Amino acid sequence: MTPTFVFATDLSADNRAGFARALRLAYAQHAQLDILHVLDPYLPRRLLRELEQAINEDIATTLTDIREDYALEAPKTVIQTVMGEPHVEIVRKAHEQKAELIVLGMHRKRGQKELLAGTTFMRILRSAPCPVVIAQRVPTQPWQHILIPVDSFLTVRQTLNEALRRFPEARLTLLHAWTIPGEVELGSEVYYARWREQEVARLQALLSSEVERIVQDKDGAPDIELVLEPGTSSEVVQNYIKQHTPDVVMIGSRGQPYHSSQLTQTLLSEPHCDLILCRAW
């Protein structure tokens, strides 16, 4: 059965990069792209027929323009307008179509940390039944370098498997931020430094062993780098992004689906690359 991706558009220019990335992903992964626009439920009913027709025409025109601008092939597409709350209807569409991905573009609340918690983004992330892509950069090429922050063996397994399945040609970097108790009080002591080095080496060996188990049955030899850095997850990931400019950050979420982590909110409020949010059970 052909997989389905859902792309939600608000028809703004800020959504253009998301639209182009959705087209590129759908074609590359042989998926149907369902393009959805959610109408204000309080609009007068007498306006709906002409408005829906105008919106569908605008989406079709934008689709053609984007394909020409970025030399993109065309996946199978379906254009639909519905009425309701955007986050509810987008998630509903993903459930109805058994979608494998939801793709979103940026909007006007970009960069405003205090507004993120209640945005359509965060509401979708909390309820989505599948991974969510938030495209923030112009998709001039396929993703070639994917950064995967990992904070547990569960997120290593789930997120790495998802990356290998969807992007087998990409270079993957697993980034683990570590902190060890006693650093402030004992960091200058020789015995503490030696113990800390042993603990970090032990953690690296355990993570390396887990990665080897995951990839041993995969075809080919994927390019995977494991990096351990001291500090909080947000600090370590932000520093890595500034120094190495990966194409996309792929985050696995534990506990409730796509919990509103500090890292997620930081990357949304200060966008430097695309994001993929994946559920880790």
BELWO-V13566 format. One record per backbone hydrogen bond with DSSP energy under -0.5 kcal/mol. CO is the residue of the C=O (numbers start at 1). NH is the residue of the N-H. Records with the same first field share a line. If there is no record, write none. Layout:
BEGIN
CO=NH, NH
END
This chain:
BEGIN
3=32
4=100, 101
5=34
6=103
7=9, 36
8=105
12=15
13=16
14=106
15=19
16=20
17=21
18=22
19=23
20=24
21=25
22=26
23=27
24=28
25=29
26=31
27=30
32=5, 34
33=35, 78
34=7, 36
35=80
36=9
37=39, 82
39=84
40=43
44=47
45=48
47=51
48=52
49=53
50=54
51=55
52=56
53=57
54=58
55=59
56=60
57=61
58=62
59=63
60=64
61=65
62=66
63=67
64=68
65=69
66=70
67=71, 72
73=75
76=33
78=35
80=37
82=39
85=89
86=90
87=91
88=92
89=93
90=94
91=95
92=96
93=97
94=99
95=98
100=131
101=6
102=133
103=8
104=135
107=110
109=112
111=113
112=115, 116
113=116
115=118
116=119, 122
119=123
120=124
121=125
122=126
123=127
124=127, 128
131=102
132=277
133=104, 135
134=136, 275
135=106
138=140
144=171
145=247, 248
146=173
147=149, 250
148=175
149=252
152=156
153=157
154=158
155=159, 160
156=160
157=161
158=162
159=163
160=164
161=165
162=166
163=167
167=170
171=146
172=225
173=148, 175
174=176, 227
175=150, 177
176=178, 229
178=231
180=183
182=186
183=187
186=189
189=193
190=194
191=195
192=196
193=197
194=198
195=199
196=200
197=201
198=202
199=203
200=204
201=205
202=206
203=207
204=208
205=209
206=210
207=211
208=212
209=213
210=214
211=215
212=216
215=218
220=222
222=224
223=172
225=174, 227
227=176
229=178
232=236
233=237
234=238
235=239
236=240
237=241
238=242
239=243
240=244
241=245
247=274
248=147
249=251, 276
251=278
253=280
256=259
259=261
261=265
262=266
263=267
264=268
265=269
266=270
268=111, 271
274=249
275=134
276=251, 278
277=132
278=253
279=281
END
